[in-house]
Each structure stands twice: as structure tokens, then as C-alpha cells.
């Protein structure tokens, strides 16, 4: 990591560091910083790692105070993304809000969509009216997305150690899942596929078989990456005993997900507070007792295999439904159900010709209703609700407030990356500079969710 400027500045550090030489690391190597520190003869210096650093998983600034190679203080600086997603959602209809929240944690977009829609459905009082097929598709999409999120976490963490092959294998397997997403939603990410009341459209014919054909490839890819990491003495040496967050610290800071489960607590909202019918699936809650970076990698690997088990169970149920004939994927209430009836035509995807013919040629009321629902949106009864789901990084919470209108009065997300980043100082302090990168990667933060 090369210094942005060759000379150190004095007295510009954070409170309590007056007179300490301060450097900014921007990626590359440490030669310039170490040479300048040696020239100054000062062992205690402050380094700004990021926000443009390639190993901080986005625009995260980490202020490090070091003595020699040892980190004595580490603080996270956030807020560089300026997306304003929550505030923007207050100026859009309830359905349009999905297109904003899906862009928060862009590695796991379907979880934000699902959590938000579950919260809207609670406010509407239609949770029990959702078609079973819509719920099955939601679970299918979330579990595939959990695998793609975990595999990116492991692959990028390896790349930051210099193991480029880990990243290429991870992204190769993620590509299998993104192809499935594209076949179902039309998009590789930022799908806006899960909607209040159900999902945008049913699975196309042959989709379940396509997923079954992909599962062995994904499983083999996970196994290949697992051998490359967990059986690699260099990887083990760099991960074990690094970034330790004991159970007491995890509980005190409110961290959850793989970070908490790697400390031995089997807490998973899919079991603790079931939603989308997760109580009806056979899967295990994975735990470990290492409480370090290595244990988090192990937990993520095992969780991917559990997600594959759930995916196969969902496929069995979807195929059983297919044998009964076409099933709805949106609530029956036409005051809420998104009116589009999509199909793929010669000019791409859009409303089916039959649907257009009906609303344009046979029913003026249907045309008016379609127009009003799309442009104005449905009204949600006044009230507030809080909904949680198990995101790949931990509990994702959504707080919605309605004033009875067609737009949310207030939207707030409890993003797991934001809460988990609080543990950064505990993970890094007392370790070496080289271990900071490993500690950050083990948290697996996505700054789109942190700075929403």
C-alpha cells in the first residue's frame, strides 16, 4: 500500500493523537510508508486505510494507529456512499420501493426485497393470503442468493490475501446462480422480482430442471473451493487465531449471522422466528467454536451446503405443484396485486398481448384500474411494523411506518453489515497490520447496506 503523499503530516490525526505522524494508505505496498516512518524515527503513526482501498469491501475508511507492525487502535469511518435509499423510498409508491431496497446490499439483493415485502404485507394484513407458490419461489431465490453471497465473501477474502484462484473459482460458481436469476427475473442483480403480494411472474417452463442441472456444478465448485482453502496450510496459518470475537463480545455488540454462530450460538431467524414457511424445511443451523476468521469461513461453507438442501426441497414442492396445473404467484386481491401479466415476445419481455387486448379492448374499468395501480399505487392502512429475516450476514430488519397513503411515511433498515462493523476494533486491535484485511473480510461487510 503506497502512501498518497510521500511526507507525513503532523498533528492532523484524530482526537488524542496530536503530534502523531499521519499517513494515508491507498493500495499498493507499504514501502514508502515504512521508509518515511523509519526516517522520522517515530514508531507510533496513524494510517488512513481507505476509503478507496481495494481491500475494504467498498468505500470503508479504517483509521489505524500502529506501533511498529502492531495495531493499537482501529476505527471504522462510514458514510461515503451517500445513496439515500431510505429517504428516496418515502417519495415512491410501496411497490416502487422494492427497486430501491434491492440496491442496498447488492451482493444479496433478494433478501432486502423479501424483508421489505413481508413488512408491507404485514401492514396490509395479507400475510396469510399469499399463494403458496409465491412463498416457495421466494425461499428458492433467497437460498440461492445466500450461496452466491457466501461464495463471494470467501472468494474476495482469498483474493485480498493474494490467492486470485480463490476468487476466480468463487465467481465462476456465482455465475451459475446468476444465470438462474437471469432466467427467472430477467436480471443478474437488482431484480425487483419479489413484490408486495407475491412475485412479479411465475417460473418459466423448464426452470426447475435448469436449477437441478446446476446444483451438482455448484456443489462441486463449493467442494473445489473448500479444498483450496480449508486444506491449505498457508490459508489456515493466515486465518486461524486472527480476528477473534469471543461470544461475550459478539453478544455485547449485537453482531449476528456467521460471526455469532462461529462463536457457538445456534441463532438463526429461520428457526428462531420462522417466516416464509422455513419451519417446514429440513436443515441444520451451523455453528463453530473457533470464534476467529477461520471459523467464519467454515460456517459459511457448511451453510452453503444446507442452502442446497433447502433448494432441493423447494424444487420438489414446486414440481408437485406443476403436476396440478398453473398456480397463482400473486394475491387474488386486485386492489393490491401488480396488474402486469408478463410474457416474452418478439420485442422482448413485456405485458402479454392477451392482457393488453383485454384491458384495451374489452374493459375500460380494467384499463383505468391498471393505470391507477401503476401510477398511484395501493393504499396501506396507517400503522407501523417491524419485520426480520435471516440475511447471509445476519438479521436484516425493516421498520415501516404508514400514514394511510400510497407511499411509506418512514422506512428504516437494520442492515447486518452496519451492526457487524462495530466489532472491527475488537478484531483488529492487538493484531498486525496484515491481519486487518483478514478481519474485515471475515466480517463480510457490503457498504451499500451500511451507507443506505
C-alpha positions in Angstrom: 0.0 0.0 0.0 1.7 3.2 -1.1 1.2 6.4 0.7 -0.9 9.0 -1.1 1.7 11.6 -0.2 5.4 10.8 0.5 5.7 13.1 3.5 3.9 12.6 6.8 1.7 15.3 8.3 1.9 16.1 12.0 -0.9 16.9 14.4 -3.7 16.2 11.9 -4.8 12.9 13.5 -8.0 12.1 15.4 -8.5 13.4 19.0 -5.8 12.3 21.3 -3.2 11.8 18.5 -1.8 15.3 18.4 1.9 15.2 17.4 1.5 11.7 15.9 2.6 11.4 12.3 -0.3 10.5 10.0 -0.2 8.6 6.7 -2.8 7.6 4.1 -2.6 4.2 2.6 -4.3 3.8 -0.8 -3.3 0.4 -2.1 -0.1 -1.0 -3.5 2.6 -1.7 -0.9 4.0 -0.3 2.3 7.5 0.6 1.2 7.0 4.4 1.1 5.2 4.5 4.5 7.7 2.3 6.3 10.6 4.2 4.8 9.2 7.5 5.8 8.3 6.2 9.3 11.9 4.9 9.7 13.3 8.3 8.6 11.1 10.1 11.2 12.2 7.7 13.9 8.6 7.5 15.2 7.1 4.1 15.9 3.6 5.4 16.6 1.8 6.6 13.5 -1.8 6.9 12.2 -2.7 5.3 8.8 -5.9 6.0 6.9 -6.7 2.7 5.2 -9.4 3.5 2.6 -11.9 4.7 1.7 -10.6 3.9 -1.8 -8.5 1.0 -0.6 -9.2 -2.3 -2.6 -9.4 -4.5 0.5 -12.1 -2.6 2.4 -15.0 -4.1 0.5 -16.2 -0.8 -0.8 -15.9 2.8 0.4 -14.9 2.0 4.0 -12.3 4.1 5.8 -10.4 2.5 8.6 -8.3 4.7 10.8 -5.4 2.7 12.2 -3.0 3.7 14.9 0.1 1.5 14.9 3.2 1.0 16.8 5.6 -0.8 14.6 3.5 -3.6 13.0 1.0 -3.8 15.8 -2.4 -2.1 15.6 -3.1 -0.3 18.8 -6.4 1.3 17.7 -8.8 0.8 14.8 -11.9 2.8 13.9 -14.3 2.4 11.0 -15.3 5.5 9.1 -18.5 5.1 7.1 -20.9 7.3 5.1 -19.0 7.8 1.9 -21.6 6.2 -0.4 -24.5 8.8 0.0 -27.2 6.7 -1.6 -30.1 8.0 0.5 -32.1 4.9 -0.3 -34.4 5.0 2.8 -35.3 8.6 2.2 -35.9 8.0 -1.5 -38.3 5.3 -0.6 -40.5 7.8 1.2 -41.2 9.5 -2.2 -42.1 6.4 -4.1 -45.1 4.0 -4.0 -44.9 0.9 -1.9 -44.2 -1.3 -5.0 -41.6 1.1 -6.3 -39.7 0.9 -3.0 -38.6 -2.6 -4.0 -36.4 -1.2 -6.8 -34.6 0.9 -4.2 -34.0 -1.5 -1.3 -32.7 -4.2 -3.7 -29.7 -2.0 -4.4 -28.6 -1.8 -0.7 -26.6 -4.9 -0.2 -26.0 -5.6 -3.9 -24.4 -9.0 -3.2 -27.6 -10.3 -1.6 -30.4 -8.1 -3.2 -33.3 -10.6 -2.9 -33.1 -10.6 0.9 -33.9 -6.8 1.1 -36.7 -7.3 -1.4 -38.2 -10.2 0.7 -37.9 -8.5 4.1 -39.4 -5.2 2.7 -42.3 -7.1 1.0 -43.0 -9.2 4.1 -43.3 -6.0 6.2 -45.6 -4.3 3.6 -47.8 -7.5 3.6 -48.0 -7.3 7.4 -49.2 -3.7 7.3 -51.8 -4.8 4.6 -52.8 -7.8 6.7 -52.4 -10.2 3.8 -49.6 -12.4 5.1 -51.8 -15.5 5.2 -53.3 -14.7 1.8 -50.1 -15.2 -0.1 -50.2 -18.0 -2.6 -48.0 -21.0 -1.5 -46.2 -21.0 -4.8 -45.1 -17.3 -4.3 -43.6 -18.2 -0.9 -41.8 -21.3 -2.4 -40.3 -19.1 -5.1 -39.1 -16.6 -2.5 -37.4 -19.3 -0.4 -35.8 -20.7 -3.6 -34.4 -17.3 -4.6 -33.2 -16.4 -1.1 -31.3 -19.7 -0.6 -29.6 -19.5 -4.0 -28.7 -15.9 -3.1 -27.3 -17.0 0.3 -24.9 -19.3 -1.6 -23.8 -16.6 -4.0 -23.3 -14.1 -1.1 -21.2 -16.6 0.9 -19.1 -17.7 -2.0 -18.3 -14.1 -2.9 -17.3 -13.4 0.8 -14.9 -16.4 0.7 -13.5 -15.7 -2.8 -12.9 -12.0 -2.3 -11.4 -12.7 1.2 -8.9 -15.0 -0.5 -8.1 -12.5 -3.3 -7.2 -10.0 -0.6 -4.6 -12.5 0.6 -3.2 -12.8 -2.9 -5.0 -16.0 -3.7 -6.5 -14.9 -7.0 -7.5 -18.5 -7.9 -9.9 -18.5 -4.9 -11.7 -15.5 -6.4 -11.9 -16.9 -9.9 -13.4 -20.2 -8.6 -15.9 -18.3 -6.4 -17.0 -16.1 -9.2 -17.3 -19.0 -11.6 -19.7 -20.7 -9.3 -21.6 -17.5 -8.6 -22.1 -17.2 -12.3 -24.1 -20.4 -12.3 -26.5 -18.9 -9.8 -26.7 -15.5 -11.6 -27.7 -17.4 -14.8 -30.6 -18.9 -12.8 -31.6 -15.4 -11.5 -31.4 -14.0 -15.0 -33.7 -16.8 -16.4 -36.3 -16.2 -13.6 -36.2 -12.4 -13.2 -34.6 -11.1 -16.4 -31.7 -9.5 -14.4 -28.5 -10.7 -12.8 -28.9 -8.4 -9.8 -31.1 -5.5 -8.6 -34.0 -7.7 -9.6 -37.2 -6.1 -8.1 -38.7 -9.5 -8.6 -40.3 -10.0 -5.1 -43.3 -7.7 -4.9 -45.8 -6.9 -2.2 -48.3 -9.7 -2.5 -46.1 -12.3 -4.2 -43.6 -12.3 -7.1 -43.5 -10.5 -10.4 -44.1 -13.6 -12.5 -44.0 -17.4 -12.3 -41.1 -19.6 -13.2 -40.8 -20.2 -16.9 -41.3 -23.8 -18.1 -38.1 -25.8 -17.6 -36.7 -23.6 -14.8 -36.8 -26.2 -12.1 -34.9 -28.7 -14.3 -32.4 -26.0 -15.2 -31.8 -25.5 -11.4 -31.5 -29.2 -10.8 -28.9 -29.4 -13.6 -26.9 -26.6 -12.0 -26.9 -27.9 -8.4 -24.2 -30.6 -9.0 -21.9 -28.0 -10.7 -22.4 -25.6 -7.7 -21.8 -28.3 -5.2 -18.6 -29.4 -7.0 -17.4 -25.8 -7.2 -18.0 -25.3 -3.4 -16.0 -28.5 -2.8 -13.2 -27.4 -5.0 -13.0 -24.0 -3.2 -13.2 -25.8 0.2 -10.2 -28.0 -0.6 -8.3 -25.0 -1.9 -8.9 -23.1 1.4 -9.5 -25.5 4.4 -6.8 -27.9 3.3 -4.3 -25.2 2.5 -1.7 -24.7 5.3 -1.0 -21.1 4.1 -4.6 -20.2 4.3 -5.1 -21.9 7.7 -2.0 -20.1 9.0 -3.3 -16.7 7.9 -6.8 -17.3 9.2 -6.6 -19.3 12.5 -6.3 -17.2 15.6 -6.9 -14.0 13.6 -9.9 -11.6 14.1 -11.1 -13.3 17.3 -14.5 -12.2 18.5 -15.5 -14.2 21.6 -19.1 -14.9 22.5 -19.3 -12.2 25.2 -18.1 -9.6 22.7 -20.4 -10.7 20.0 -23.4 -10.6 22.3 -22.4 -7.2 23.7 -22.0 -5.6 20.2 -25.2 -7.1 18.7 -23.3 -8.9 16.0 -25.0 -12.0 14.5 -25.1 -14.2 11.5 -21.9 -16.3 10.8 -20.0 -14.1 13.3 -22.2 -15.1 16.2 -22.6 -18.7 15.0 -18.8 -19.1 14.7 -18.7 -18.4 18.4 -21.0 -21.3 19.2 -24.5 -19.8 19.3 -27.0 -21.5 17.1 -29.1 -18.4 16.5 -30.8 -18.2 13.1 -34.1 -16.4 12.5 -35.2 -19.1 10.1 -35.6 -21.3 13.2 -36.0 -18.7 16.0 -38.7 -16.6 14.2 -39.8 -18.6 11.2 -41.1 -16.8 8.1 -41.9 -18.0 4.6 -42.6 -21.5 5.9 -39.0 -22.2 6.9 -40.3 -24.3 9.8 -41.3 -26.9 7.2 -37.8 -27.4 5.8 -35.2 -29.8 7.0 -31.8 -28.0 7.5 -29.3 -27.6 10.3 -28.1 -24.4 12.0 -24.3 -24.4 11.6 -22.1 -23.4 14.5 -18.4 -23.5 15.4 -16.4 -22.6 18.5 -13.3 -21.1 17.0 -14.7 -17.5 17.0 -12.0 -16.4 14.6 -11.7 -15.7 10.8 -11.2 -19.4 10.0 -14.3 -20.5 11.9 -16.4 -17.9 9.9 -15.1 -19.4 6.7 -16.0 -22.9 7.9 -19.5 -21.8 8.9 -20.1 -20.2 5.5 -19.0 -23.3 3.6 -21.3 -25.5 5.6 -24.2 -23.0 5.3 -24.0 -23.2 1.6 -24.5 -26.9 1.7 -27.5 -26.5 3.9 -28.9 -24.0 1.5 -28.6 -26.5 -1.3 -30.6 -29.0 0.8 -33.4 -26.4 1.1 -33.3 -25.6 -2.6 -33.8 -29.2 -3.5 -36.8 -29.4 -1.1 -38.3 -26.3 -2.7 -37.8 -27.8 -6.2 -39.7 -31.0 -5.1 -42.6 -28.9 -3.9 -42.7 -26.7 -7.0 -42.7 -29.7 -9.3 -45.5 -31.3 -7.3 -47.5 -28.1 -7.9 -46.7 -28.1 -11.6 -48.4 -31.5 -11.9 -51.6 -30.0 -10.5 -51.7 -27.2 -13.2 -51.0 -23.5 -13.2 -50.8 -21.9 -9.7 -51.1 -18.2 -8.8 -47.9 -16.3 -7.7 -49.7 -13.1 -6.6 -52.5 -12.4 -4.1 -56.0 -12.5 -5.5 -56.9 -9.0 -4.3 -56.8 -6.9 -7.5 -56.6 -3.7 -5.4 -53.1 -4.9 -4.4 -51.8 -7.4 -7.0 -49.5 -5.9 -9.5 -51.5 -5.9 -12.7 -48.8 -6.8 -15.3 -49.1 -10.2 -17.0 -45.7 -10.6 -18.4 -44.6 -12.7 -21.4 -41.7 -12.8 -23.8 -42.5 -11.6 -27.3 -40.6 -10.8 -30.4 -39.6 -7.4 -29.0 -38.5 -8.7 -25.6 -40.3 -9.1 -22.2 -43.5 -7.1 -21.6 -47.2 -7.3 -20.9 -48.7 -10.3 -22.8 -50.7 -9.5 -25.9 -53.8 -11.2 -24.3 -53.6 -8.9 -21.3 -53.3 -5.8 -23.4 -56.1 -6.9 -25.6 -58.3 -7.4 -22.5 -57.7 -4.1 -20.8 -57.5 -2.0 -24.0 -60.4 -3.6 -25.9 -62.9 -5.2 -23.6 -62.8 -3.5 -20.2 -62.4 0.2 -19.7 -62.6 -0.3 -15.9 -59.7 -2.8 -16.1 -57.6 -0.2 -18.0 -58.4 2.6 -15.5 -57.6 0.3 -12.6 -54.3 -0.8 -14.2 -53.4 2.8 -14.8 -54.2 3.9 -11.2 -52.4 1.0 -9.6 -49.2 1.5 -11.5 -49.1 5.3 -11.3 -50.6 6.0 -7.9 -50.2 2.6 -6.1 -52.3 1.0 -3.4 -53.1 2.5 0.0 -51.7 0.8 3.1 -53.5 1.2 6.4 -51.9 3.5 8.9 -49.6 1.9 11.4 -46.1 0.6 11.9 -44.4 -2.8 11.6 -41.0 -4.4 12.2 -40.0 -7.5 10.2 -36.8 -9.5 10.4 -35.3 -12.2 8.2 -32.0 -14.1 8.2 -29.7 -12.4 5.7 -26.4 -14.1 4.8 -24.6 -11.6 7.1 -27.1 -11.8 10.0 -30.6 -10.5 10.9 -31.9 -7.9 8.5 -34.7 -5.8 10.0 -37.2 -3.5 8.3 -39.2 -0.8 10.1 -42.1 0.6 8.1 -44.5 3.4 9.1 -47.6 4.1 7.1 -49.8 7.2 7.4 -52.5 5.5 5.3 -51.2 6.8 2.0 -49.8 5.3 -1.2 -46.2 5.9 -0.1 -44.3 5.0 3.1 -44.1 7.7 5.8 -40.9 6.2 7.1 -38.6 3.4 6.0 -35.6 2.1 8.0 -33.4 -0.9 7.6 -31.3 -2.6 10.3 -28.6 -3.8 8.0 -26.4 -6.6 9.4 -23.2 -5.2 7.8 -23.7 -2.0 9.7 -24.0 -3.7 13.1 -21.2 -6.2 12.5 -18.8 -3.4 11.6 -18.9 -2.3 15.2 -16.7 -5.3 16.0 -13.9 -4.0 13.8 -11.8 -2.6 16.6 -12.0 -5.7 18.8 -11.0 -7.9 15.8 -8.0 -5.7 14.8 -6.5 -4.2 17.9 -3.5 -6.1 19.2 -3.0 -7.8 15.8 -0.7 -6.9 12.9 -1.4 -4.6 10.0 -1.5 -7.5 7.7 -4.3 -9.1 9.8 -6.6 -6.1 9.3 -7.5 -7.2 5.8 -8.4 -10.7 7.1 -10.5 -9.3 9.9 -12.5 -7.0 7.5 -13.0 -9.9 5.1 -14.3 -12.2 7.8 -17.0 -9.6 8.7 -18.1 -9.6 5.0 -19.5 -6.1 5.0 -21.1 -4.6 2.0 -21.0 -0.8 2.2 -24.1 -0.4 0.0 -26.1 -1.8 3.0 -24.0 0.1 5.6 -24.5 3.5 3.9 -28.0 3.0 2.7 
